[in-house]
Amino acid sequence: MAQLVVRNLEEDVKTRLKERASRNGRSMEEEIRLILSKAAGEPDPENGTAGLGSRIAALFSDAGLEGDLPEVTKQDIRPMKLGR
């Protein structure tokens, strides 16, 4: 992998990056790598390239369901009542 040195970075930018990394539970170096990957249009290594449905399915892959669920059709859709 390549290395990159950024010179003349404002101190407040460095501080904000460090705080952001801390909030996300990552090192500052890892946080900057993710930011640069996103800015360059590369997929986020944490989320991969799968679509939302595939990512949700992967979350529940060990739930014990076998096969596809039947399609639910002809259900009455009623607006939700808000307020009192």
N, CA, C and O atoms as a Maestro MAE file, in Angstrom:
{
 s_m_m2io_version
 :::
 2.0.0
}

f_m_ct {
 s_m_title
 :::
 protein
 m_atom[336] {
  # First column is atom index #
  i_m_mmod_type
  r_m_x_coord
  r_m_y_coord
  r_m_z_coord
  i_m_residue_number
  s_m_chain_name
  s_m_pdb_residue_name
  s_m_pdb_atom_name
  i_m_atomic_number
  :::
  1 25 0.841 -1.182 0.000 1 A "MET " " N  " 7
  2 3 0.000 0.000 0.000 1 A "MET " " CA " 6
  3 2 0.886 1.246 0.000 1 A "MET " " C  " 6
  4 15 2.023 1.228 0.471 1 A "MET " " O  " 8
  5 25 0.340 2.299 -0.531 2 A "ALA " " N  " 7
  6 3 1.069 3.559 -0.611 2 A "ALA " " CA " 6
  7 2 0.965 4.328 0.696 2 A "ALA " " C  " 6
  8 15 0.046 4.126 1.489 2 A "ALA " " O  " 8
  9 25 1.922 5.205 0.897 3 A "GLN " " N  " 7
  10 3 1.893 6.109 2.044 3 A "GLN " " CA " 6
  11 2 1.740 7.519 1.521 3 A "GLN " " C  " 6
  12 15 2.163 7.837 0.410 3 A "GLN " " O  " 8
  13 25 1.128 8.361 2.338 4 A "LEU " " N  " 7
  14 3 0.862 9.734 1.946 4 A "LEU " " CA " 6
  15 2 1.204 10.641 3.115 4 A "LEU " " C  " 6
  16 15 0.814 10.372 4.251 4 A "LEU " " O  " 8
  17 25 1.934 11.720 2.837 5 A "VAL " " N  " 7
  18 3 2.260 12.703 3.865 5 A "VAL " " CA " 6
  19 2 1.531 13.990 3.510 5 A "VAL " " C  " 6
  20 15 1.629 14.479 2.384 5 A "VAL " " O  " 8
  21 25 0.804 14.532 4.474 6 A "VAL " " N  " 7
  22 3 0.091 15.787 4.260 6 A "VAL " " CA " 6
  23 2 0.780 16.860 5.085 6 A "VAL " " C  " 6
  24 15 0.816 16.788 6.314 6 A "VAL " " O  " 8
  25 25 1.314 17.834 4.412 7 A "ARG " " N  " 7
  26 3 2.014 18.923 5.099 7 A "ARG " " CA " 6
  27 2 1.099 20.139 5.221 7 A "ARG " " C  " 6
  28 15 0.133 20.291 4.473 7 A "ARG " " O  " 8
  29 25 1.424 20.985 6.169 8 A "ASN " " N  " 7
  30 3 0.725 22.266 6.379 8 A "ASN " " CA " 6
  31 2 -0.770 22.090 6.645 8 A "ASN " " C  " 6
  32 15 -1.585 22.890 6.185 8 A "ASN " " O  " 8
  33 25 -1.124 21.053 7.379 9 A "LEU " " N  " 7
  34 3 -2.504 20.826 7.773 9 A "LEU " " CA " 6
  35 2 -2.798 21.692 8.992 9 A "LEU " " C  " 6
  36 15 -2.041 21.686 9.963 9 A "LEU " " O  " 8
  37 25 -3.893 22.430 8.938 10 A "GLU " " N  " 7
  38 3 -4.234 23.312 10.055 10 A "GLU " " CA " 6
  39 2 -4.465 22.479 11.321 10 A "GLU " " C  " 6
  40 15 -4.999 21.372 11.258 10 A "GLU " " O  " 8
  41 25 -4.063 23.018 12.448 11 A "GLU " " N  " 7
  42 3 -4.169 22.309 13.724 11 A "GLU " " CA " 6
  43 2 -5.620 21.978 14.062 11 A "GLU " " C  " 6
  44 15 -5.900 20.906 14.599 11 A "GLU " " O  " 8
  45 25 -6.548 22.890 13.751 12 A "ASP " " N  " 7
  46 3 -7.953 22.622 14.081 12 A "ASP " " CA " 6
  47 2 -8.519 21.481 13.226 12 A "ASP " " C  " 6
  48 15 -9.392 20.744 13.683 12 A "ASP " " O  " 8
  49 25 -8.031 21.331 11.997 13 A "VAL " " N  " 7
  50 3 -8.455 20.209 11.150 13 A "VAL " " CA " 6
  51 2 -7.968 18.901 11.764 13 A "VAL " " C  " 6
  52 15 -8.719 17.928 11.840 13 A "VAL " " O  " 8
  53 25 -6.726 18.881 12.196 14 A "LYS " " N  " 7
  54 3 -6.165 17.685 12.835 14 A "LYS " " CA " 6
  55 2 -6.959 17.340 14.099 14 A "LYS " " C  " 6
  56 15 -7.255 16.172 14.350 14 A "LYS " " O  " 8
  57 25 -7.297 18.344 14.881 15 A "THR " " N  " 7
  58 3 -8.060 18.125 16.109 15 A "THR " " CA " 6
  59 2 -9.431 17.544 15.809 15 A "THR " " C  " 6
  60 15 -9.873 16.612 16.481 15 A "THR " " O  " 8
  61 25 -10.117 18.096 14.789 16 A "ARG " " N  " 7
  62 3 -11.449 17.586 14.428 16 A "ARG " " CA " 6
  63 2 -11.373 16.154 13.900 16 A "ARG " " C  " 6
  64 15 -12.256 15.344 14.182 16 A "ARG " " O  " 8
  65 25 -10.332 15.840 13.143 17 A "LEU " " N  " 7
  66 3 -10.155 14.467 12.658 17 A "LEU " " CA " 6
  67 2 -9.931 13.499 13.817 17 A "LEU " " C  " 6
  68 15 -10.465 12.390 13.832 17 A "LEU " " O  " 8
  69 25 -9.139 13.935 14.774 18 A "LYS " " N  " 7
  70 3 -8.857 13.095 15.936 18 A "LYS " " CA " 6
  71 2 -10.133 12.850 16.746 18 A "LYS " " C  " 6
  72 15 -10.374 11.734 17.207 18 A "LYS " " O  " 8
  73 25 -10.949 13.898 16.918 19 A "GLU " " N  " 7
  74 3 -12.211 13.766 17.654 19 A "GLU " " CA " 6
  75 2 -13.185 12.854 16.910 19 A "GLU " " C  " 6
  76 15 -13.861 12.020 17.512 19 A "GLU " " O  " 8
  77 25 -13.241 13.029 15.587 20 A "ARG " " N  " 7
  78 3 -14.127 12.185 14.770 20 A "ARG " " CA " 6
  79 2 -13.723 10.722 14.876 20 A "ARG " " C  " 6
  80 15 -14.579 9.852 15.039 20 A "ARG " " O  " 8
  81 25 -12.429 10.445 14.785 21 A "ALA " " N  " 7
  82 3 -11.923 9.080 14.894 21 A "ALA " " CA " 6
  83 2 -12.282 8.481 16.252 21 A "ALA " " C  " 6
  84 15 -12.682 7.321 16.343 21 A "ALA " " O  " 8
  85 25 -12.137 9.268 17.283 22 A "SER " " N  " 7
  86 3 -12.453 8.810 18.628 22 A "SER " " CA " 6
  87 2 -13.939 8.476 18.760 22 A "SER " " C  " 6
  88 15 -14.294 7.451 19.341 22 A "SER " " O  " 8
  89 25 -14.805 9.334 18.223 23 A "ARG " " N  " 7
  90 3 -16.251 9.080 18.260 23 A "ARG " " CA " 6
  91 2 -16.608 7.787 17.545 23 A "ARG " " C  " 6
  92 15 -17.529 7.081 17.954 23 A "ARG " " O  " 8
  93 25 -15.875 7.474 16.470 24 A "ASN " " N  " 7
  94 3 -16.161 6.287 15.672 24 A "ASN " " CA " 6
  95 2 -15.380 5.059 16.129 24 A "ASN " " C  " 6
  96 15 -15.487 3.993 15.523 24 A "ASN " " O  " 8
  97 25 -14.594 5.203 17.198 25 A "GLY " " N  " 7
  98 3 -13.850 4.064 17.736 25 A "GLY " " CA " 6
  99 2 -12.717 3.593 16.837 25 A "GLY " " C  " 6
  100 15 -12.390 2.406 16.809 25 A "GLY " " O  " 8
  101 25 -12.115 4.529 16.098 26 A "ARG " " N  " 7
  102 3 -11.025 4.184 15.188 26 A "ARG " " CA " 6
  103 2 -9.807 5.037 15.499 26 A "ARG " " C  " 6
  104 15 -9.890 6.063 16.174 26 A "ARG " " O  " 8
  105 25 -8.679 4.580 14.986 27 A "SER " " N  " 7
  106 3 -7.483 5.417 15.064 27 A "SER " " CA " 6
  107 2 -7.650 6.561 14.065 27 A "SER " " C  " 6
  108 15 -8.451 6.470 13.135 27 A "SER " " O  " 8
  109 25 -6.897 7.626 14.261 28 A "MET " " N  " 7
  110 3 -6.983 8.750 13.337 28 A "MET " " CA " 6
  111 2 -6.551 8.309 11.939 28 A "MET " " C  " 6
  112 15 -7.132 8.747 10.947 28 A "MET " " O  " 8
  113 25 -5.556 7.464 11.854 29 A "GLU " " N  " 7
  114 3 -5.082 6.973 10.557 29 A "GLU " " CA " 6
  115 2 -6.172 6.186 9.827 29 A "GLU " " C  " 6
  116 15 -6.385 6.362 8.628 29 A "GLU " " O  " 8
  117 25 -6.854 5.321 10.569 30 A "GLU " " N  " 7
  118 3 -7.927 4.541 9.965 30 A "GLU " " CA " 6
  119 2 -9.075 5.440 9.513 30 A "GLU " " C  " 6
  120 15 -9.640 5.243 8.436 30 A "GLU " " O  " 8
  121 25 -9.412 6.416 10.331 31 A "GLU " " N  " 7
  122 3 -10.485 7.358 9.986 31 A "GLU " " CA " 6
  123 2 -10.148 8.119 8.706 31 A "GLU " " C  " 6
  124 15 -11.005 8.283 7.838 31 A "GLU " " O  " 8
  125 25 -8.922 8.576 8.587 32 A "ILE " " N  " 7
  126 3 -8.503 9.318 7.394 32 A "ILE " " CA " 6
  127 2 -8.530 8.418 6.161 32 A "ILE " " C  " 6
  128 15 -8.912 8.863 5.079 32 A "ILE " " O  " 8
  129 25 -8.126 7.153 6.319 33 A "ARG " " N  " 7
  130 3 -8.196 6.215 5.189 33 A "ARG " " CA " 6
  131 2 -9.630 6.073 4.687 33 A "ARG " " C  " 6
  132 15 -9.870 6.097 3.480 33 A "ARG " " O  " 8
  133 25 -10.588 5.925 5.613 34 A "LEU " " N  " 7
  134 3 -11.989 5.795 5.221 34 A "LEU " " CA " 6
  135 2 -12.493 7.060 4.535 34 A "LEU " " C  " 6
  136 15 -13.201 6.982 3.531 34 A "LEU " " O  " 8
  137 25 -12.135 8.214 5.064 35 A "ILE " " N  " 7
  138 3 -12.545 9.485 4.457 35 A "ILE " " CA " 6
  139 2 -11.999 9.597 3.039 35 A "ILE " " C  " 6
  140 15 -12.725 9.974 2.120 35 A "ILE " " O  " 8
  141 25 -10.731 9.275 2.861 36 A "LEU " " N  " 7
  142 3 -10.112 9.364 1.537 36 A "LEU " " CA " 6
  143 2 -10.714 8.348 0.571 36 A "LEU " " C  " 6
  144 15 -10.911 8.660 -0.604 36 A "LEU " " O  " 8
  145 25 -11.007 7.143 1.045 37 A "SER " " N  " 7
  146 3 -11.633 6.129 0.188 37 A "SER " " CA " 6
  147 2 -12.994 6.598 -0.309 37 A "SER " " C  " 6
  148 15 -13.317 6.451 -1.488 37 A "SER " " O  " 8
  149 25 -13.793 7.163 0.598 38 A "LYS " " N  " 7
  150 3 -15.109 7.671 0.213 38 A "LYS " " CA " 6
  151 2 -14.968 8.827 -0.773 38 A "LYS " " C  " 6
  152 15 -15.699 8.897 -1.761 38 A "LYS " " O  " 8
  153 25 -14.038 9.721 -0.507 39 A "ALA " " N  " 7
  154 3 -13.848 10.880 -1.378 39 A "ALA " " CA " 6
  155 2 -13.392 10.460 -2.769 39 A "ALA " " C  " 6
  156 15 -13.702 11.131 -3.754 39 A "ALA " " O  " 8
  157 25 -12.660 9.360 -2.855 40 A "ALA " " N  " 7
  158 3 -12.164 8.873 -4.141 40 A "ALA " " CA " 6
  159 2 -13.190 7.989 -4.846 40 A "ALA " " C  " 6
  160 15 -12.942 7.502 -5.950 40 A "ALA " " O  " 8
  161 25 -14.335 7.785 -4.212 41 A "GLY " " N  " 7
  162 3 -15.388 6.995 -4.837 41 A "GLY " " CA " 6
  163 2 -15.241 5.503 -4.666 41 A "GLY " " C  " 6
  164 15 -15.889 4.736 -5.378 41 A "GLY " " O  " 8
  165 25 -14.403 5.069 -3.737 42 A "GLU " " N  " 7
  166 3 -14.235 3.640 -3.484 42 A "GLU " " CA " 6
  167 2 -15.273 3.192 -2.471 42 A "GLU " " C  " 6
  168 15 -15.721 3.996 -1.653 42 A "GLU " " O  " 8
  169 25 -15.668 1.907 -2.507 43 A "PRO " " N  " 7
  170 3 -16.624 1.410 -1.526 43 A "PRO " " CA " 6
  171 2 -16.034 1.444 -0.121 43 A "PRO " " C  " 6
  172 15 -14.835 1.241 0.074 43 A "PRO " " O  " 8
  173 25 -16.887 1.700 0.834 44 A "ASP " " N  " 7
  174 3 -16.493 1.717 2.241 44 A "ASP " " CA " 6
  175 2 -16.183 0.291 2.670 44 A "ASP " " C  " 6
  176 15 -17.049 -0.577 2.559 44 A "ASP " " O  " 8
  177 25 -14.961 0.018 3.162 45 A "PRO " " N  " 7
  178 3 -14.612 -1.350 3.561 45 A "PRO " " CA " 6
  179 2 -15.533 -1.915 4.633 45 A "PRO " " C  " 6
  180 15 -15.708 -3.131 4.706 45 A "PRO " " O  " 8
  181 25 -16.129 -1.062 5.471 46 A "GLU " " N  " 7
  182 3 -17.017 -1.555 6.520 46 A "GLU " " CA " 6
  183 2 -18.345 -2.028 5.957 46 A "GLU " " C  " 6
  184 15 -18.924 -2.983 6.474 46 A "GLU " " O  " 8
  185 25 -18.841 -1.381 4.906 47 A "ASN " " N  " 7
  186 3 -20.150 -1.708 4.367 47 A "ASN " " CA " 6
  187 2 -20.089 -2.525 3.087 47 A "ASN " " C  " 6
  188 15 -21.111 -3.050 2.647 47 A "ASN " " O  " 8
  189 25 -18.939 -2.641 2.493 48 A "GLY " " N  " 7
  190 3 -18.795 -3.423 1.279 48 A "GLY " " CA " 6
  191 2 -19.533 -2.807 0.105 48 A "GLY " " C  " 6
  192 15 -19.921 -1.639 0.143 48 A "GLY " " O  " 8
  193 25 -19.723 -3.601 -0.934 49 A "THR " " N  " 7
  194 3 -20.378 -3.101 -2.136 49 A "THR " " CA " 6
  195 2 -21.795 -3.640 -2.281 49 A "THR " " C  " 6
  196 15 -22.482 -3.314 -3.249 49 A "THR " " O  " 8
  197 25 -22.238 -4.457 -1.337 50 A "ALA " " N  " 7
  198 3 -23.569 -5.045 -1.424 50 A "ALA " " CA " 6
  199 2 -24.634 -3.979 -1.214 50 A "ALA " " C  " 6
  200 15 -24.411 -2.984 -0.523 50 A "ALA " " O  " 8
  201 25 -25.788 -4.202 -1.819 51 A "GLY " " N  " 7
  202 3 -26.910 -3.294 -1.648 51 A "GLY " " CA " 6
  203 2 -27.494 -3.413 -0.246 51 A "GLY " " C  " 6
  204 15 -27.124 -4.299 0.524 51 A "GLY " " O  " 8
  205 25 -28.404 -2.516 0.066 52 A "LEU " " N  " 7
  206 3 -28.999 -2.483 1.398 52 A "LEU " " CA " 6
  207 2 -29.699 -3.793 1.745 52 A "LEU " " C  " 6
  208 15 -29.526 -4.318 2.845 52 A "LEU " " O  " 8
  209 25 -30.487 -4.322 0.813 53 A "GLY " " N  " 7
  210 3 -31.198 -5.578 1.081 53 A "GLY " " CA " 6
  211 2 -30.247 -6.721 1.379 53 A "GLY " " C  " 6
  212 15 -30.488 -7.512 2.291 53 A "GLY " " O  " 8
  213 25 -29.172 -6.813 0.619 54 A "SER " " N  " 7
  214 3 -28.185 -7.875 0.849 54 A "SER " " CA " 6
  215 2 -27.494 -7.707 2.199 54 A "SER " " C  " 6
  216 15 -27.221 -8.688 2.890 54 A "SER " " O  " 8
  217 25 -27.214 -6.459 2.570 55 A "ARG " " N  " 7
  218 3 -26.572 -6.219 3.871 55 A "ARG " " CA " 6
  219 2 -27.512 -6.573 5.013 55 A "ARG " " C  " 6
  220 15 -27.080 -7.131 6.022 55 A "ARG " " O  " 8
  221 25 -28.811 -6.251 4.863 56 A "ILE " " N  " 7
  222 3 -29.788 -6.602 5.901 56 A "ILE " " CA " 6
  223 2 -29.913 -8.126 5.993 56 A "ILE " " C  " 6
  224 15 -29.939 -8.676 7.094 56 A "ILE " " O  " 8
  225 25 -29.990 -8.806 4.859 57 A "ALA " " N  " 7
  226 3 -30.093 -10.270 4.851 57 A "ALA " " CA " 6
  227 2 -28.883 -10.896 5.546 57 A "ALA " " C  " 6
  228 15 -29.020 -11.880 6.273 57 A "ALA " " O  " 8
  229 25 -27.704 -10.325 5.321 58 A "ALA " " N  " 7
  230 3 -26.490 -10.856 5.947 58 A "ALA " " CA " 6
  231 2 -26.552 -10.709 7.463 58 A "ALA " " C  " 6
  232 15 -26.047 -11.567 8.186 58 A "ALA " " O  " 8
  233 25 -27.161 -9.638 7.951 59 A "LEU " " N  " 7
  234 3 -27.281 -9.431 9.397 59 A "LEU " " CA " 6
  235 2 -28.098 -10.537 10.061 59 A "LEU " " C  " 6
  236 15 -27.835 -10.904 11.206 59 A "LEU " " O  " 8
  237 25 -29.096 -11.073 9.335 60 A "PHE " " N  " 7
  238 3 -29.993 -12.063 9.903 60 A "PHE " " CA " 6
  239 2 -29.739 -13.468 9.350 60 A "PHE " " C  " 6
  240 15 -30.585 -14.352 9.491 60 A "PHE " " O  " 8
  241 25 -28.596 -13.674 8.731 61 A "SER " " N  " 7
  242 3 -28.314 -14.956 8.085 61 A "SER " " CA " 6
  243 2 -28.243 -16.121 9.071 61 A "SER " " C  " 6
  244 15 -28.465 -17.267 8.681 61 A "SER " " O  " 8
  245 25 -27.943 -15.854 10.322 62 A "ASP " " N  " 7
  246 3 -27.844 -16.942 11.299 62 A "ASP " " CA " 6
  247 2 -29.088 -17.043 12.180 62 A "ASP " " C  " 6
  248 15 -29.022 -17.609 13.272 62 A "ASP " " O  " 8
  249 25 -30.218 -16.505 11.726 63 A "ALA " " N  " 7
  250 3 -31.449 -16.494 12.520 63 A "ALA " " CA " 6
  251 2 -32.192 -17.825 12.465 63 A "ALA " " C  " 6
  252 15 -33.150 -18.024 13.212 63 A "ALA " " O  " 8
  253 25 -31.770 -18.733 11.603 64 A "GLY " " N  " 7
  254 3 -32.391 -20.050 11.555 64 A "GLY " " CA " 6
  255 2 -33.512 -20.186 10.545 64 A "GLY " " C  " 6
  256 15 -34.162 -21.230 10.504 64 A "GLY " " O  " 8
  257 25 -33.765 -19.184 9.736 65 A "LEU " " N  " 7
  258 3 -34.806 -19.299 8.718 65 A "LEU " " CA " 6
  259 2 -34.264 -20.083 7.535 65 A "LEU " " C  " 6
  260 15 -33.123 -19.889 7.116 65 A "LEU " " O  " 8
  261 25 -35.084 -20.960 7.009 66 A "GLU " " N  " 7
  262 3 -34.695 -21.752 5.845 66 A "GLU " " CA " 6
  263 2 -35.577 -21.347 4.675 66 A "GLU " " C  " 6
  264 15 -36.796 -21.268 4.829 66 A "GLU " " O  " 8
  265 25 -35.011 -21.095 3.542 67 A "GLY " " N  " 7
  266 3 -35.778 -20.764 2.343 67 A "GLY " " CA " 6
  267 2 -36.335 -19.350 2.385 67 A "GLY " " C  " 6
  268 15 -36.073 -18.573 3.303 67 A "GLY " " O  " 8
  269 25 -37.115 -19.051 1.351 68 A "ASP " " N  " 7
  270 3 -37.712 -17.728 1.231 68 A "ASP " " CA " 6
  271 2 -38.987 -17.639 2.056 68 A "ASP " " C  " 6
  272 15 -39.659 -18.645 2.286 68 A "ASP " " O  " 8
  273 25 -39.310 -16.451 2.493 69 A "LEU " " N  " 7
  274 3 -40.569 -16.207 3.178 69 A "LEU " " CA " 6
  275 2 -41.651 -16.003 2.129 69 A "LEU " " C  " 6
  276 15 -41.375 -15.460 1.059 69 A "LEU " " O  " 8
  277 25 -42.882 -16.428 2.416 70 A "PRO " " N  " 7
  278 3 -43.950 -16.232 1.433 70 A "PRO " " CA " 6
  279 2 -44.266 -14.747 1.274 70 A "PRO " " C  " 6
  280 15 -44.141 -13.960 2.212 70 A "PRO " " O  " 8
  281 25 -44.676 -14.394 0.071 71 A "GLU " " N  " 7
  282 3 -45.043 -13.011 -0.203 71 A "GLU " " CA " 6
  283 2 -46.375 -12.701 0.458 71 A "GLU " " C  " 6
  284 15 -47.300 -13.511 0.406 71 A "GLU " " O  " 8
  285 25 -46.476 -11.552 1.068 72 A "VAL " " N  " 7
  286 3 -47.725 -11.129 1.697 72 A "VAL " " CA " 6
  287 2 -48.437 -10.205 0.714 72 A "VAL " " C  " 6
  288 15 -47.902 -9.167 0.323 72 A "VAL " " O  " 8
  289 25 -49.648 -10.591 0.321 73 A "THR " " N  " 7
  290 3 -50.401 -9.789 -0.651 73 A "THR " " CA " 6
  291 2 -51.793 -9.501 -0.122 73 A "THR " " C  " 6
  292 15 -52.243 -10.107 0.851 73 A "THR " " O  " 8
  293 25 -52.451 -8.588 -0.762 74 A "LYS " " N  " 7
  294 3 -53.841 -8.223 -0.470 74 A "LYS " " CA " 6
  295 2 -54.053 -7.868 0.994 74 A "LYS " " C  " 6
  296 15 -55.016 -8.315 1.617 74 A "LYS " " O  " 8
  297 25 -53.169 -7.080 1.524 75 A "GLN " " N  " 7
  298 3 -53.316 -6.608 2.889 75 A "GLN " " CA " 6
  299 2 -53.905 -5.205 2.862 75 A "GLN " " C  " 6
  300 15 -53.527 -4.379 2.031 75 A "GLN " " O  " 8
  301 25 -54.824 -4.944 3.767 76 A "ASP " " N  " 7
  302 3 -55.376 -3.598 3.865 76 A "ASP " " CA " 6
  303 2 -54.318 -2.665 4.431 76 A "ASP " " C  " 6
  304 15 -53.677 -2.968 5.438 76 A "ASP " " O  " 8
  305 25 -54.150 -1.553 3.786 77 A "ILE " " N  " 7
  306 3 -53.200 -0.553 4.255 77 A "ILE " " CA " 6
  307 2 -54.003 0.627 4.774 77 A "ILE " " C  " 6
  308 15 -54.737 1.277 4.030 77 A "ILE " " O  " 8
  309 25 -53.852 0.886 6.045 78 A "ARG " " N  " 7
  310 3 -54.561 1.991 6.668 78 A "ARG " " CA " 6
  311 2 -53.559 3.037 7.141 78 A "ARG " " C  " 6
  312 15 -52.493 2.685 7.646 78 A "ARG " " O  " 8
  313 25 -53.885 4.308 6.986 79 A "PRO " " N  " 7
  314 3 -52.963 5.340 7.452 79 A "PRO " " CA " 6
  315 2 -52.800 5.271 8.965 79 A "PRO " " C  " 6
  316 15 -53.727 4.915 9.693 79 A "PRO " " O  " 8
  317 25 -51.621 5.614 9.410 80 A "MET " " N  " 7
  318 3 -51.352 5.616 10.832 80 A "MET " " CA " 6
  319 2 -52.003 6.839 11.467 80 A "MET " " C  " 6
  320 15 -51.959 7.932 10.901 80 A "MET " " O  " 8
  321 25 -52.602 6.661 12.635 81 A "LYS " " N  " 7
  322 3 -53.233 7.775 13.334 81 A "LYS " " CA " 6
  323 2 -52.201 8.438 14.230 81 A "LYS " " C  " 6
  324 15 -51.598 7.788 15.084 81 A "LYS " " O  " 8
  325 25 -52.006 9.713 14.034 82 A "LEU " " N  " 7
  326 3 -51.057 10.482 14.839 82 A "LEU " " CA " 6
  327 2 -51.812 11.392 15.792 82 A "LEU " " C  " 6
  328 15 -52.958 11.766 15.543 82 A "LEU " " O  " 8
  329 25 -51.164 11.734 16.863 83 A "GLY " " N  " 7
  330 3 -51.778 12.687 17.808 83 A "GLY " " CA " 6
  331 2 -52.614 11.995 18.832 83 A "GLY " " C  " 6
  332 15 -52.361 10.849 19.203 83 A "GLY " " O  " 8
  333 25 -53.633 12.716 19.293 84 A "ARG " " N  " 7
  334 3 -54.473 12.240 20.397 84 A "ARG " " CA " 6
  335 2 -55.431 11.219 19.996 84 A "ARG " " C  " 6
  336 15 -56.199 10.733 20.826 84 A "ARG " " O  " 8
  :::
 }
 m_bond[335] {
  # First column is bond index #
  i_m_from
  i_m_to
  i_m_order
  :::
  1 1 2 1
  2 2 3 1
  3 3 4 2
  4 3 5 1
  5 5 6 1
  6 6 7 1
  7 7 8 2
  8 7 9 1
  9 9 10 1
  10 10 11 1
  11 11 12 2
  12 11 13 1
  13 13 14 1
  14 14 15 1
  15 15 16 2
  16 15 17 1
  17 17 18 1
  18 18 19 1
  19 19 20 2
  20 19 21 1
  21 21 22 1
  22 22 23 1
  23 23 24 2
  24 23 25 1
  25 25 26 1
  26 26 27 1
  27 27 28 2
  28 27 29 1
  29 29 30 1
  30 30 31 1
  31 31 32 2
  32 31 33 1
  33 33 34 1
  34 34 35 1
  35 35 36 2
  36 35 37 1
  37 37 38 1
  38 38 39 1
  39 39 40 2
  40 39 41 1
  41 41 42 1
  42 42 43 1
  43 43 44 2
  44 43 45 1
  45 45 46 1
  46 46 47 1
  47 47 48 2
  48 47 49 1
  49 49 50 1
  50 50 51 1
  51 51 52 2
  52 51 53 1
  53 53 54 1
  54 54 55 1
  55 55 56 2
  56 55 57 1
  57 57 58 1
  58 58 59 1
  59 59 60 2
  60 59 61 1
  61 61 62 1
  62 62 63 1
  63 63 64 2
  64 63 65 1
  65 65 66 1
  66 66 67 1
  67 67 68 2
  68 67 69 1
  69 69 70 1
  70 70 71 1
  71 71 72 2
  72 71 73 1
  73 73 74 1
  74 74 75 1
  75 75 76 2
  76 75 77 1
  77 77 78 1
  78 78 79 1
  79 79 80 2
  80 79 81 1
  81 81 82 1
  82 82 83 1
  83 83 84 2
  84 83 85 1
  85 85 86 1
  86 86 87 1
  87 87 88 2
  88 87 89 1
  89 89 90 1
  90 90 91 1
  91 91 92 2
  92 91 93 1
  93 93 94 1
  94 94 95 1
  95 95 96 2
  96 95 97 1
  97 97 98 1
  98 98 99 1
  99 99 100 2
  100 99 101 1
  101 101 102 1
  102 102 103 1
  103 103 104 2
  104 103 105 1
  105 105 106 1
  106 106 107 1
  107 107 108 2
  108 107 109 1
  109 109 110 1
  110 110 111 1
  111 111 112 2
  112 111 113 1
  113 113 114 1
  114 114 115 1
  115 115 116 2
  116 115 117 1
  117 117 118 1
  118 118 119 1
  119 119 120 2
  120 119 121 1
  121 121 122 1
  122 122 123 1
  123 123 124 2
  124 123 125 1
  125 125 126 1
  126 126 127 1
  127 127 128 2
  128 127 129 1
  129 129 130 1
  130 130 131 1
  131 131 132 2
  132 131 133 1
  133 133 134 1
  134 134 135 1
  135 135 136 2
  136 135 137 1
  137 137 138 1
  138 138 139 1
  139 139 140 2
  140 139 141 1
  141 141 142 1
  142 142 143 1
  143 143 144 2
  144 143 145 1
  145 145 146 1
  146 146 147 1
  147 147 148 2
  148 147 149 1
  149 149 150 1
  150 150 151 1
  151 151 152 2
  152 151 153 1
  153 153 154 1
  154 154 155 1
  155 155 156 2
  156 155 157 1
  157 157 158 1
  158 158 159 1
  159 159 160 2
  160 159 161 1
  161 161 162 1
  162 162 163 1
  163 163 164 2
  164 163 165 1
  165 165 166 1
  166 166 167 1
  167 167 168 2
  168 167 169 1
  169 169 170 1
  170 170 171 1
  171 171 172 2
  172 171 173 1
  173 173 174 1
  174 174 175 1
  175 175 176 2
  176 175 177 1
  177 177 178 1
  178 178 179 1
  179 179 180 2
  180 179 181 1
  181 181 182 1
  182 182 183 1
  183 183 184 2
  184 183 185 1
  185 185 186 1
  186 186 187 1
  187 187 188 2
  188 187 189 1
  189 189 190 1
  190 190 191 1
  191 191 192 2
  192 191 193 1
  193 193 194 1
  194 194 195 1
  195 195 196 2
  196 195 197 1
  197 197 198 1
  198 198 199 1
  199 199 200 2
  200 199 201 1
  201 201 202 1
  202 202 203 1
  203 203 204 2
  204 203 205 1
  205 205 206 1
  206 206 207 1
  207 207 208 2
  208 207 209 1
  209 209 210 1
  210 210 211 1
  211 211 212 2
  212 211 213 1
  213 213 214 1
  214 214 215 1
  215 215 216 2
  216 215 217 1
  217 217 218 1
  218 218 219 1
  219 219 220 2
  220 219 221 1
  221 221 222 1
  222 222 223 1
  223 223 224 2
  224 223 225 1
  225 225 226 1
  226 226 227 1
  227 227 228 2
  228 227 229 1
  229 229 230 1
  230 230 231 1
  231 231 232 2
  232 231 233 1
  233 233 234 1
  234 234 235 1
  235 235 236 2
  236 235 237 1
  237 237 238 1
  238 238 239 1
  239 239 240 2
  240 239 241 1
  241 241 242 1
  242 242 243 1
  243 243 244 2
  244 243 245 1
  245 245 246 1
  246 246 247 1
  247 247 248 2
  248 247 249 1
  249 249 250 1
  250 250 251 1
  251 251 252 2
  252 251 253 1
  253 253 254 1
  254 254 255 1
  255 255 256 2
  256 255 257 1
  257 257 258 1
  258 258 259 1
  259 259 260 2
  260 259 261 1
  261 261 262 1
  262 262 263 1
  263 263 264 2
  264 263 265 1
  265 265 266 1
  266 266 267 1
  267 267 268 2
  268 267 269 1
  269 269 270 1
  270 270 271 1
  271 271 272 2
  272 271 273 1
  273 273 274 1
  274 274 275 1
  275 275 276 2
  276 275 277 1
  277 277 278 1
  278 278 279 1
  279 279 280 2
  280 279 281 1
  281 281 282 1
  282 282 283 1
  283 283 284 2
  284 283 285 1
  285 285 286 1
  286 286 287 1
  287 287 288 2
  288 287 289 1
  289 289 290 1
  290 290 291 1
  291 291 292 2
  292 291 293 1
  293 293 294 1
  294 294 295 1
  295 295 296 2
  296 295 297 1
  297 297 298 1
  298 298 299 1
  299 299 300 2
  300 299 301 1
  301 301 302 1
  302 302 303 1
  303 303 304 2
  304 303 305 1
  305 305 306 1
  306 306 307 1
  307 307 308 2
  308 307 309 1
  309 309 310 1
  310 310 311 1
  311 311 312 2
  312 311 313 1
  313 313 314 1
  314 314 315 1
  315 315 316 2
  316 315 317 1
  317 317 318 1
  318 318 319 1
  319 319 320 2
  320 319 321 1
  321 321 322 1
  322 322 323 1
  323 323 324 2
  324 323 325 1
  325 325 326 1
  326 326 327 1
  327 327 328 2
  328 327 329 1
  329 329 330 1
  330 330 331 1
  331 331 332 2
  332 331 333 1
  333 333 334 1
  334 334 335 1
  335 335 336 2
  :::
 }
}
